[in-house]
C-alpha cells in the first residue's frame, strides 16, 4: 500500500469520520508491505500484509471478488487493448491522485499500470492479488473505506447498492466513473457515453446547503 493513501482511508465502522493511524513494520520505497492501520475513534485495527490492507470485519469469510469476477468479461488475448480503453475512459493522463478498480477490474491493473503513472487502488480483486509499488490492495466486506471525493476516478462492477453508492461518494467531483451495463447508472453521476458493454459517467457536483439570507433594515 502506498503511504500517501493513508490520508484517504477511513474506518468502515459506522461512527464519526476520522483519519486512520498507520504503524509500518516494513516498507519498500514508499510502499507499506507489513504493518497495521488503527482507528483512533473505535480502536479497531486493520492488518497490512504483503501490501494488502484487510478491512473485513469478518475476515474468515470469502472475498466479494469471487462473485464480482463474472461481472466484467475478460479476454486474455486483449488485456492491453482493454487496459488502453479503460485508461481513456477513466481519464488517466497523469500521475495526480489515484484511481480505484473495484472487483474484477483489478485483473486489468498490471496492464493498466504499464500504460499510466496514476497510482491504482484495487478493492477486492481476485484472491491472488498482492500490493506492490504503485498498486495498493484493499479487502472489504462492505462500503469502500475511502473518504468522500478521495479518488480521481473509479471503475465499479457492483455488487450491491450500498457499495456502488460508496464508490460514487469516494469519487471527486467531475471525476470519471466507469461501470458495466449490467450495473444501473447510480445516483450522483451524469452519463457521458455508453456502448453494449460499458457506460462512462462524470461525478456530479455536490449539493450545497441552503444559506439563509437576512435583510438588515435601517432604524
Buried (B, 14 or more C-beta within 10 A) or exposed (E): BBBEBBEBBBBBBEEEEEBBEBEBEEEEEEBBBBBBBBBEBEEBEBBBBEBBBBBBEEEEEEBBBEBBBEBBEEEEEEBEEBBBBBBEBBBBEEEEBBBBBBBBBBBBBBBBBEBBEBBBBBBBBBEEBEBBBBBBBBBBBBBBBBBBBBBBBBBBBBBEEEBBBBBBBBBBEEBBBBBBEBBEBBEBBEEEEEEEEBBBBBBEEEEEEEEEEEEEEEE
